[in-house]
Amino acid sequence: MTLKPRFHQNYLFGNFQSQELLYQELKGSFSQWLSVFPPGSKYRED
């Protein structure tokens, strides 16, 4: 019964690693988006 918890831990850790990579990618895209659309500009429509 030691295989299941160990596998579960490895699965969670691998999932965390991919989530971290996804977060880094999203952060890069978001900063690019912010440089194109500065905060506040999307609320104005003139």
PDB file of N, CA, C, O and CB in Angstrom:
ATOM      1  N   MET A   1       0.827  -1.217   0.000  1.00  0.00           N
ATOM      2  CA  MET A   1       0.000   0.000   0.000  1.00  0.00           C
ATOM      3  C   MET A   1       0.861   1.266   0.000  1.00  0.00           C
ATOM      4  O   MET A   1       0.334   2.362   0.191  1.00  0.00           O
ATOM      5  CB  MET A   1      -0.935   0.006   1.220  1.00  0.00           C
ATOM      6  N   THR A   2       2.177   1.136  -0.211  1.00  0.00           N
ATOM      7  CA  THR A   2       3.027   2.326  -0.184  1.00  0.00           C
ATOM      8  C   THR A   2       3.140   2.945  -1.573  1.00  0.00           C
ATOM      9  O   THR A   2       3.578   4.086  -1.721  1.00  0.00           O
ATOM     10  CB  THR A   2       4.422   1.978   0.355  1.00  0.00           C
ATOM     11  N   LEU A   3       2.738   2.174  -2.596  1.00  0.00           N
ATOM     12  CA  LEU A   3       2.871   2.692  -3.954  1.00  0.00           C
ATOM     13  C   LEU A   3       1.873   3.812  -4.225  1.00  0.00           C
ATOM     14  O   LEU A   3       2.192   4.787  -4.906  1.00  0.00           O
ATOM     15  CB  LEU A   3       2.683   1.569  -4.966  1.00  0.00           C
ATOM     16  N   LYS A   4       0.669   3.667  -3.692  1.00  0.00           N
ATOM     17  CA  LYS A   4      -0.369   4.641  -4.015  1.00  0.00           C
ATOM     18  C   LYS A   4      -0.069   6.045  -3.461  1.00  0.00           C
ATOM     19  O   LYS A   4      -0.124   7.019  -4.212  1.00  0.00           O
ATOM     20  CB  LYS A   4      -1.700   4.156  -3.479  1.00  0.00           C
ATOM     21  N   PRO A   5       0.248   6.166  -2.159  1.00  0.00           N
ATOM     22  CA  PRO A   5       0.549   7.502  -1.635  1.00  0.00           C
ATOM     23  C   PRO A   5       1.760   8.134  -2.316  1.00  0.00           C
ATOM     24  O   PRO A   5       1.769   9.337  -2.577  1.00  0.00           O
ATOM     25  CB  PRO A   5       0.788   7.429  -0.137  1.00  0.00           C
ATOM     26  N   ARG A   6       2.783   7.325  -2.605  1.00  0.00           N
ATOM     27  CA  ARG A   6       3.979   7.866  -3.245  1.00  0.00           C
ATOM     28  C   ARG A   6       3.641   8.365  -4.652  1.00  0.00           C
ATOM     29  O   ARG A   6       4.093   9.428  -5.075  1.00  0.00           O
ATOM     30  CB  ARG A   6       5.099   6.796  -3.302  1.00  0.00           C
ATOM     31  N   PHE A   7       2.839   7.577  -5.361  1.00  0.00           N
ATOM     32  CA  PHE A   7       2.417   7.992  -6.696  1.00  0.00           C
ATOM     33  C   PHE A   7       1.597   9.278  -6.609  1.00  0.00           C
ATOM     34  O   PHE A   7       1.730  10.175  -7.442  1.00  0.00           O
ATOM     35  CB  PHE A   7       1.599   6.871  -7.383  1.00  0.00           C
ATOM     36  N   HIS A   8       0.751   9.347  -5.590  1.00  0.00           N
ATOM     37  CA  HIS A   8      -0.094  10.525  -5.425  1.00  0.00           C
ATOM     38  C   HIS A   8       0.766  11.759  -5.162  1.00  0.00           C
ATOM     39  O   HIS A   8       0.497  12.835  -5.698  1.00  0.00           O
ATOM     40  CB  HIS A   8      -1.100  10.315  -4.276  1.00  0.00           C
ATOM     41  N   GLN A   9       1.795  11.601  -4.340  1.00  0.00           N
ATOM     42  CA  GLN A   9       2.697  12.719  -4.051  1.00  0.00           C
ATOM     43  C   GLN A   9       3.418  13.160  -5.321  1.00  0.00           C
ATOM     44  O   GLN A   9       3.517  14.354  -5.604  1.00  0.00           O
ATOM     45  CB  GLN A   9       3.722  12.326  -2.964  1.00  0.00           C
ATOM     46  N   ASN A  10       3.918  12.196  -6.080  1.00  0.00           N
ATOM     47  CA  ASN A  10       4.619  12.526  -7.319  1.00  0.00           C
ATOM     48  C   ASN A  10       3.679  13.213  -8.305  1.00  0.00           C
ATOM     49  O   ASN A  10       4.072  14.145  -9.007  1.00  0.00           O
ATOM     50  CB  ASN A  10       5.219  11.260  -7.952  1.00  0.00           C
ATOM     51  N   TYR A  11       2.435  12.742  -8.348  1.00  0.00           N
ATOM     52  CA  TYR A  11       1.457  13.339  -9.255  1.00  0.00           C
ATOM     53  C   TYR A  11       1.181  14.787  -8.851  1.00  0.00           C
ATOM     54  O   TYR A  11       1.121  15.673  -9.703  1.00  0.00           O
ATOM     55  CB  TYR A  11       0.145  12.520  -9.262  1.00  0.00           C
ATOM     56  N   LEU A  12       1.016  15.021  -7.559  1.00  0.00           N
ATOM     57  CA  LEU A  12       0.758  16.379  -7.078  1.00  0.00           C
ATOM     58  C   LEU A  12       1.941  17.287  -7.361  1.00  0.00           C
ATOM     59  O   LEU A  12       1.769  18.440  -7.754  1.00  0.00           O
ATOM     60  CB  LEU A  12       0.449  16.371  -5.579  1.00  0.00           C
ATOM     61  N   PHE A  13       3.154  16.757  -7.157  1.00  0.00           N
ATOM     62  CA  PHE A  13       4.349  17.563  -7.374  1.00  0.00           C
ATOM     63  C   PHE A  13       4.502  17.900  -8.852  1.00  0.00           C
ATOM     64  O   PHE A  13       4.826  19.033  -9.208  1.00  0.00           O
ATOM     65  CB  PHE A  13       5.598  16.827  -6.860  1.00  0.00           C
ATOM     66  N   GLY A  14       4.267  16.910  -9.710  1.00  0.00           N
ATOM     67  CA  GLY A  14       4.347  17.151 -11.146  1.00  0.00           C
ATOM     68  C   GLY A  14       3.296  18.167 -11.581  1.00  0.00           C
ATOM     69  O   GLY A  14       3.563  19.030 -12.417  1.00  0.00           O
ATOM     70  N   ASN A  15       2.098  18.055 -11.005  1.00  0.00           N
ATOM     71  CA  ASN A  15       1.035  18.996 -11.324  1.00  0.00           C
ATOM     72  C   ASN A  15       1.420  20.396 -10.874  1.00  0.00           C
ATOM     73  O   ASN A  15       1.149  21.375 -11.570  1.00  0.00           O
ATOM     74  CB  ASN A  15      -0.283  18.567 -10.671  1.00  0.00           C
ATOM     75  N   PHE A  16       2.054  20.490  -9.708  1.00  0.00           N
ATOM     76  CA  PHE A  16       2.480  21.789  -9.195  1.00  0.00           C
ATOM     77  C   PHE A  16       3.532  22.404 -10.108  1.00  0.00           C
ATOM     78  O   PHE A  16       3.519  23.609 -10.360  1.00  0.00           O
ATOM     79  CB  PHE A  16       3.028  21.654  -7.766  1.00  0.00           C
ATOM     80  N   GLN A  17       4.440  21.572 -10.602  1.00  0.00           N
ATOM     81  CA  GLN A  17       5.493  22.069 -11.487  1.00  0.00           C
ATOM     82  C   GLN A  17       4.889  22.635 -12.774  1.00  0.00           C
ATOM     83  O   GLN A  17       5.286  23.710 -13.226  1.00  0.00           O
ATOM     84  CB  GLN A  17       6.499  20.943 -11.816  1.00  0.00           C
ATOM     85  N   SER A  18       3.940  21.924 -13.358  1.00  0.00           N
ATOM     86  CA  SER A  18       3.335  22.396 -14.597  1.00  0.00           C
ATOM     87  C   SER A  18       2.505  23.649 -14.337  1.00  0.00           C
ATOM     88  O   SER A  18       2.451  24.546 -15.178  1.00  0.00           O
ATOM     89  CB  SER A  18       2.465  21.296 -15.228  1.00  0.00           C
ATOM     90  N   GLN A  19       1.856  23.711 -13.170  1.00  0.00           N
ATOM     91  CA  GLN A  19       1.084  24.911 -12.834  1.00  0.00           C
ATOM     92  C   GLN A  19       2.014  26.106 -12.700  1.00  0.00           C
ATOM     93  O   GLN A  19       1.668  27.215 -13.107  1.00  0.00           O
ATOM     94  CB  GLN A  19       0.283  24.704 -11.529  1.00  0.00           C
ATOM     95  N   GLU A  20       3.206  25.881 -12.124  1.00  0.00           N
ATOM     96  CA  GLU A  20       4.179  26.966 -11.968  1.00  0.00           C
ATOM     97  C   GLU A  20       4.637  27.459 -13.338  1.00  0.00           C
ATOM     98  O   GLU A  20       4.759  28.663 -13.563  1.00  0.00           O
ATOM     99  CB  GLU A  20       5.395  26.496 -11.127  1.00  0.00           C
ATOM    100  N   LEU A  21       4.891  26.517 -14.255  1.00  0.00           N
ATOM    101  CA  LEU A  21       5.294  26.896 -15.611  1.00  0.00           C
ATOM    102  C   LEU A  21       4.181  27.670 -16.300  1.00  0.00           C
ATOM    103  O   LEU A  21       4.429  28.666 -16.980  1.00  0.00           O
ATOM    104  CB  LEU A  21       5.665  25.652 -16.436  1.00  0.00           C
ATOM    105  N   LEU A  22       2.953  27.200 -16.115  1.00  0.00           N
ATOM    106  CA  LEU A  22       1.813  27.878 -16.723  1.00  0.00           C
ATOM    107  C   LEU A  22       1.671  29.283 -16.158  1.00  0.00           C
ATOM    108  O   LEU A  22       1.354  30.225 -16.883  1.00  0.00           O
ATOM    109  CB  LEU A  22       0.522  27.077 -16.497  1.00  0.00           C
ATOM    110  N   TYR A  23       1.912  29.416 -14.840  1.00  0.00           N
ATOM    111  CA  TYR A  23       1.821  30.728 -14.203  1.00  0.00           C
ATOM    112  C   TYR A  23       2.870  31.682 -14.770  1.00  0.00           C
ATOM    113  O   TYR A  23       2.583  32.852 -15.026  1.00  0.00           O
ATOM    114  CB  TYR A  23       1.991  30.598 -12.681  1.00  0.00           C
ATOM    115  N   GLN A  24       4.094  31.169 -14.966  1.00  0.00           N
ATOM    116  CA  GLN A  24       5.157  32.007 -15.530  1.00  0.00           C
ATOM    117  C   GLN A  24       4.782  32.463 -16.944  1.00  0.00           C
ATOM    118  O   GLN A  24       5.003  33.619 -17.306  1.00  0.00           O
ATOM    119  CB  GLN A  24       6.503  31.238 -15.550  1.00  0.00           C
ATOM    120  N   GLU A  25       4.221  31.558 -17.731  1.00  0.00           N
ATOM    121  CA  GLU A  25       3.819  31.902 -19.094  1.00  0.00           C
ATOM    122  C   GLU A  25       2.717  32.944 -19.086  1.00  0.00           C
ATOM    123  O   GLU A  25       2.750  33.911 -19.847  1.00  0.00           O
ATOM    124  CB  GLU A  25       3.358  30.656 -19.849  1.00  0.00           C
ATOM    125  N   LEU A  26       1.731  32.733 -18.207  1.00  0.00           N
ATOM    126  CA  LEU A  26       0.616  33.669 -18.123  1.00  0.00           C
ATOM    127  C   LEU A  26       1.087  35.038 -17.662  1.00  0.00           C
ATOM    128  O   LEU A  26       0.596  36.063 -18.133  1.00  0.00           O
ATOM    129  CB  LEU A  26      -0.456  33.139 -17.178  1.00  0.00           C
ATOM    130  N   LYS A  27       2.052  35.051 -16.729  1.00  0.00           N
ATOM    131  CA  LYS A  27       2.561  36.318 -16.220  1.00  0.00           C
ATOM    132  C   LYS A  27       3.267  37.088 -17.334  1.00  0.00           C
ATOM    133  O   LYS A  27       3.136  38.308 -17.434  1.00  0.00           O
ATOM    134  CB  LYS A  27       3.520  36.082 -15.035  1.00  0.00           C
ATOM    135  N   GLY A  28       4.017  36.365 -18.171  1.00  0.00           N
ATOM    136  CA  GLY A  28       4.693  37.011 -19.290  1.00  0.00           C
ATOM    137  C   GLY A  28       3.691  37.578 -20.283  1.00  0.00           C
ATOM    138  O   GLY A  28       3.856  38.701 -20.759  1.00  0.00           O
ATOM    139  N   SER A  29       2.655  36.812 -20.599  1.00  0.00           N
ATOM    140  CA  SER A  29       1.639  37.273 -21.534  1.00  0.00           C
ATOM    141  C   SER A  29       0.887  38.463 -20.954  1.00  0.00           C
ATOM    142  O   SER A  29       0.541  39.402 -21.670  1.00  0.00           O
ATOM    143  CB  SER A  29       0.663  36.138 -21.877  1.00  0.00           C
ATOM    144  N   PHE A  30       0.639  38.412 -19.648  1.00  0.00           N
ATOM    145  CA  PHE A  30      -0.119  39.482 -19.008  1.00  0.00           C
ATOM    146  C   PHE A  30       0.670  40.785 -18.995  1.00  0.00           C
ATOM    147  O   PHE A  30       0.105  41.858 -19.209  1.00  0.00           O
ATOM    148  CB  PHE A  30      -0.498  39.085 -17.585  1.00  0.00           C
ATOM    149  N   SER A  31       1.979  40.695 -18.745  1.00  0.00           N
ATOM    150  CA  SER A  31       2.797  41.910 -18.741  1.00  0.00           C
ATOM    151  C   SER A  31       2.895  42.488 -20.151  1.00  0.00           C
ATOM    152  O   SER A  31       2.928  43.706 -20.327  1.00  0.00           O
ATOM    153  CB  SER A  31       4.208  41.616 -18.181  1.00  0.00           C
ATOM    154  N   GLN A  32       2.943  41.608 -21.157  1.00  0.00           N
ATOM    155  CA  GLN A  32       2.927  42.075 -22.547  1.00  0.00           C
ATOM    156  C   GLN A  32       1.610  42.776 -22.844  1.00  0.00           C
ATOM    157  O   GLN A  32       1.588  43.836 -23.471  1.00  0.00           O
ATOM    158  CB  GLN A  32       3.144  40.897 -23.528  1.00  0.00           C
ATOM    159  N   TRP A  33       0.515  42.180 -22.393  1.00  0.00           N
ATOM    160  CA  TRP A  33      -0.816  42.743 -22.616  1.00  0.00           C
ATOM    161  C   TRP A  33      -0.945  44.096 -21.929  1.00  0.00           C
ATOM    162  O   TRP A  33      -1.553  45.021 -22.469  1.00  0.00           O
ATOM    163  CB  TRP A  33      -1.903  41.781 -22.106  1.00  0.00           C
ATOM    164  N   LEU A  34      -0.359  44.206 -20.715  1.00  0.00           N
ATOM    165  CA  LEU A  34      -0.417  45.464 -19.974  1.00  0.00           C
ATOM    166  C   LEU A  34       0.382  46.549 -20.671  1.00  0.00           C
ATOM    167  O   LEU A  34       0.023  47.724 -20.593  1.00  0.00           O
ATOM    168  CB  LEU A  34       0.098  45.270 -18.555  1.00  0.00           C
ATOM    169  N   SER A  35       1.462  46.176 -21.353  1.00  0.00           N
ATOM    170  CA  SER A  35       2.268  47.186 -22.040  1.00  0.00           C
ATOM    171  C   SER A  35       1.517  47.715 -23.266  1.00  0.00           C
ATOM    172  O   SER A  35       1.716  48.858 -23.678  1.00  0.00           O
ATOM    173  CB  SER A  35       3.643  46.597 -22.458  1.00  0.00           C
ATOM    174  N   VAL A  36       0.651  46.874 -23.847  1.00  0.00           N
ATOM    175  CA  VAL A  36      -0.155  47.315 -24.985  1.00  0.00           C
ATOM    176  C   VAL A  36      -1.376  48.085 -24.495  1.00  0.00           C
ATOM    177  O   VAL A  36      -1.715  49.137 -25.037  1.00  0.00           O
ATOM    178  CB  VAL A  36      -0.588  46.109 -25.851  1.00  0.00           C
ATOM    179  N   PHE A  37      -2.034  47.554 -23.466  1.00  0.00           N
ATOM    180  CA  PHE A  37      -3.197  48.212 -22.876  1.00  0.00           C
ATOM    181  C   PHE A  37      -2.873  48.604 -21.439  1.00  0.00           C
ATOM    182  O   PHE A  37      -2.990  47.769 -20.541  1.00  0.00           O
ATOM    183  CB  PHE A  37      -4.449  47.289 -22.929  1.00  0.00           C
ATOM    184  N   PRO A  38      -2.473  49.837 -21.197  1.00  0.00           N
ATOM    185  CA  PRO A  38      -2.174  50.258 -19.826  1.00  0.00           C
ATOM    186  C   PRO A  38      -3.437  50.205 -18.966  1.00  0.00           C
ATOM    187  O   PRO A  38      -4.543  50.341 -19.488  1.00  0.00           O
ATOM    188  CB  PRO A  38      -1.574  51.684 -19.812  1.00  0.00           C
ATOM    189  N   PRO A  39      -3.285  50.008 -17.651  1.00  0.00           N
ATOM    190  CA  PRO A  39      -4.446  49.937 -16.753  1.00  0.00           C
ATOM    191  C   PRO A  39      -5.294  51.201 -16.853  1.00  0.00           C
ATOM    192  O   PRO A  39      -4.777  52.317 -16.804  1.00  0.00           O
ATOM    193  CB  PRO A  39      -3.989  49.724 -15.299  1.00  0.00           C
ATOM    194  N   GLY A  40      -6.597  51.008 -16.994  1.00  0.00           N
ATOM    195  CA  GLY A  40      -7.501  52.148 -17.064  1.00  0.00           C
ATOM    196  C   GLY A  40      -7.966  52.434 -18.480  1.00  0.00           C
ATOM    197  O   GLY A  40      -9.044  52.997 -18.673  1.00  0.00           O
ATOM    198  N   SER A  41      -7.173  52.054 -19.476  1.00  0.00           N
ATOM    199  CA  SER A  41      -7.528  52.384 -20.852  1.00  0.00           C
ATOM    200  C   SER A  41      -8.701  51.526 -21.334  1.00  0.00           C
ATOM    201  O   SER A  41      -9.489  51.955 -22.177  1.00  0.00           O
ATOM    202  CB  SER A  41      -6.315  52.195 -21.776  1.00  0.00           C
ATOM    203  N   LYS A  42      -8.804  50.314 -20.790  1.00  0.00           N
ATOM    204  CA  LYS A  42      -9.874  49.427 -21.259  1.00  0.00           C
ATOM    205  C   LYS A  42     -11.237  49.851 -20.714  1.00  0.00           C
ATOM    206  O   LYS A  42     -12.272  49.416 -21.217  1.00  0.00           O
ATOM    207  CB  LYS A  42      -9.578  47.981 -20.852  1.00  0.00           C
ATOM    208  N   TYR A  43     -11.234  50.701 -19.685  1.00  0.00           N
ATOM    209  CA  TYR A  43     -12.502  51.153 -19.124  1.00  0.00           C
ATOM    210  C   TYR A  43     -13.016  52.390 -19.864  1.00  0.00           C
ATOM    211  O   TYR A  43     -14.203  52.710 -19.800  1.00  0.00           O
ATOM    212  CB  TYR A  43     -12.344  51.455 -17.626  1.00  0.00           C
ATOM    213  N   ARG A  44     -12.121  53.078 -20.562  1.00  0.00           N
ATOM    214  CA  ARG A  44     -12.524  54.274 -21.302  1.00  0.00           C
ATOM    215  C   ARG A  44     -12.905  53.901 -22.729  1.00  0.00           C
ATOM    216  O   ARG A  44     -12.244  53.083 -23.369  1.00  0.00           O
ATOM    217  CB  ARG A  44     -11.390  55.326 -21.305  1.00  0.00           C
ATOM    218  N   GLU A  45     -13.964  54.503 -23.211  1.00  0.00           N
ATOM    219  CA  GLU A  45     -14.345  54.320 -24.605  1.00  0.00           C
ATOM    220  C   GLU A  45     -14.694  55.679 -25.166  1.00  0.00           C
ATOM    221  O   GLU A  45     -15.840  56.117 -25.069  1.00  0.00           O
ATOM    222  CB  GLU A  45     -15.538  53.321 -24.754  1.00  0.00           C
ATOM    223  N   ASP A  46     -13.705  56.363 -25.761  1.00  0.00           N
ATOM    224  CA  ASP A  46     -14.010  57.669 -26.329  1.00  0.00           C
ATOM    225  C   ASP A  46     -13.780  57.674 -27.835  1.00  0.00           C
ATOM    226  O   ASP A  46     -13.987  58.696 -28.488  1.00  0.00           O
ATOM    227  CB  ASP A  46     -13.164  58.752 -25.662  1.00  0.00           C
TER     228      ASP A  46
END
